[in-house]
Amino acid sequence: MMRLHNLTAVTGGIGSGKSVVCRILECMGFAVYDCDRRAKQLMDASDEVKCMIARDIAAAAIDDGGNIDRAKLAEIVFADREKLLMLNRAVHSIVIADLAEWYEQQSGISFVETAILYQSGLDRVVGEIWEVTAPIDVRIRRVMERNSISADQVRARIEAQRADEDASECATEHRVIVNDGERALLPQIWRLILEK
C-alpha cells in the first residue's frame, strides 16, 4: 500500500490519552478513523475471523449466539502474547483495507487512531505519527477507573503493547503530545496542526 501523506497516526499505549486527543481533533472538524472501533465492527461481520478465534485462540471467546465475548477474548489474549499476535495478524489486513477505502473519501488532513501502530504496519502507510505519552502511574490509574480492572490487569495490557511502543525506528515523521494531566492538550495539538 502506498504512503498516505495527508493521514496522521495518533498512537500511544493504553491509558495515554490518544482517544482524548482524537475526540479533540473531531471537535475541531477533522476526520478520525478509529482502528479499535472499526476492528470490532469488522470482526463482528467476519465469520472467518470468528472461526479463527474459536479454533486458534479459545472456543470460549465465542458465545452460544456466535458473537465474540470481548471480555473473555481480552482476558485470554492479554495473558498470552502468541494469541494476541495471532488475533492482531488476523485483523490487521481487513482494517488496513477498510482504512484505505475510508481515506479515499476524505479531503485534506485526516487522522487514524491506533494503539498498535508498528505491529499493524500502519507506520509504513501514514505520512506522520503523533505519539501521545503519559507517566505509567497515570496510565494505570486511568485504565483502572475506565475499565474497572485491577492494576495487574492494566500492567499485563501495557506489557502486551510494549513491543509496539518500543518500535521507534521508523522513517515516518514523529511528534509527541504529553498528556500528563498538567500540560494542556489543545495548545499542543494546535501547534502540531500549524506545523503541517
Backbone hydrogen bonds, N-H to C=O, Kabsch-Sander energy under -0.5 kcal/mol:
donor,donor_aa,acceptor,acceptor_aa,energy
4,L,125,V,-4.1
5,H,3,R,-0.9
7,L,4,L,-1.9
8,T,6,N,-0.5
8,T,110,S,-2.4
9,A,128,E,-2.7
10,V,112,V,-3.0
11,T,9,A,-0.6
11,T,130,W,-2.8
12,G,114,T,-0.5
16,S,13,G,-2.2
21,V,17,G,-2.0
22,C,18,K,-2.2
23,R,19,S,-2.3
24,I,20,V,-2.0
25,L,21,V,-2.2
26,E,22,C,-2.3
27,C,23,R,-2.3
28,M,24,I,-1.5
29,G,26,E,-1.6
30,F,25,L,-2.4
31,A,109,I,-0.6
33,Y,111,F,-2.8
34,D,32,V,-0.6
35,C,33,Y,-0.9
35,C,113,E,-2.2
38,R,34,D,-2.6
39,A,35,C,-2.9
40,K,36,D,-2.2
41,Q,37,R,-2.0
42,L,38,R,-3.1
43,M,39,A,-2.8
44,D,40,K,-2.5
45,A,41,Q,-1.4
46,S,42,L,-0.6
46,S,43,M,-1.1
47,D,45,A,-0.7
50,K,46,S,-2.0
51,C,47,D,-2.4
52,M,48,E,-2.0
53,I,49,V,-2.4
54,A,50,K,-2.4
55,R,51,C,-2.6
56,D,52,M,-3.4
57,I,52,M,-0.7
57,I,53,I,-1.7
58,A,53,I,-2.6
61,A,58,A,-1.6
62,I,59,A,-1.8
63,D,67,N,-3.1
66,G,63,D,-2.1
69,D,61,A,-3.2
70,R,68,I,-1.2
73,L,69,D,-2.8
74,A,70,R,-2.7
75,E,71,A,-2.2
76,I,72,K,-2.1
77,V,73,L,-2.9
78,F,74,A,-2.3
79,A,76,I,-0.9
80,D,76,I,-0.5
80,D,77,V,-0.6
84,L,80,D,-2.1
85,L,81,R,-2.6
86,M,82,E,-2.1
87,L,83,K,-2.4
88,N,84,L,-2.7
89,R,85,L,-2.5
90,A,86,M,-1.8
91,V,87,L,-1.5
92,H,88,N,-2.7
93,S,89,R,-0.8
95,V,91,V,-2.1
96,I,92,H,-2.8
97,A,93,S,-2.0
98,D,94,I,-1.9
99,L,95,V,-2.9
100,A,96,I,-2.2
101,E,97,A,-1.7
102,W,98,D,-2.3
103,Y,99,L,-3.0
104,E,100,A,-1.6
105,Q,101,E,-0.6
105,Q,102,W,-1.3
106,Q,103,Y,-1.8
110,S,6,N,-2.8
111,F,31,A,-2.4
112,V,8,T,-2.3
113,E,33,Y,-2.9
114,T,10,V,-2.3
114,T,112,V,-0.5
120,S,116,I,-1.8
121,G,117,L,-0.6
122,L,117,L,-1.0
123,D,117,L,-1.2
124,R,121,G,-1.5
125,V,122,L,-1.8
126,V,122,L,-2.2
127,G,4,L,-1.0
127,G,7,L,-2.7
128,E,7,L,-1.1
129,I,173,E,-3.0
130,W,9,A,-3.6
131,E,129,I,-0.6
131,E,175,R,-3.2
132,V,11,T,-3.4
132,V,130,W,-0.6
133,T,131,E,-0.5
133,T,177,I,-2.7
139,R,135,P,-2.3
140,I,136,I,-2.5
141,R,137,D,-2.1
142,R,138,V,-2.5
143,V,139,R,-2.3
144,M,140,I,-2.5
145,E,141,R,-2.3
146,R,142,R,-2.5
147,N,143,V,-3.0
148,S,144,M,-1.3
154,V,150,S,-2.0
155,R,151,A,-2.6
156,A,152,D,-2.0
157,R,153,Q,-1.7
158,I,154,V,-2.6
159,E,155,R,-2.8
160,A,156,A,-2.0
161,Q,157,R,-1.5
162,R,158,I,-1.2
163,A,159,E,-0.6
164,D,161,Q,-1.1
165,E,161,Q,-2.0
166,D,162,R,-2.3
167,A,164,D,-0.9
168,S,166,D,-2.4
170,C,168,S,-1.5
173,E,127,G,-0.7
175,R,129,I,-3.1
177,I,131,E,-2.9
179,N,133,T,-3.4
179,N,177,I,-0.6
188,Q,184,A,-0.7
189,I,185,L,-2.6
190,W,186,L,-2.9
191,R,187,P,-2.2
192,L,188,Q,-1.8
193,I,189,I,-2.2
194,L,190,W,-2.4
195,E,191,R,-1.4
196,K,192,L,-0.5
196,K,193,I,-1.2
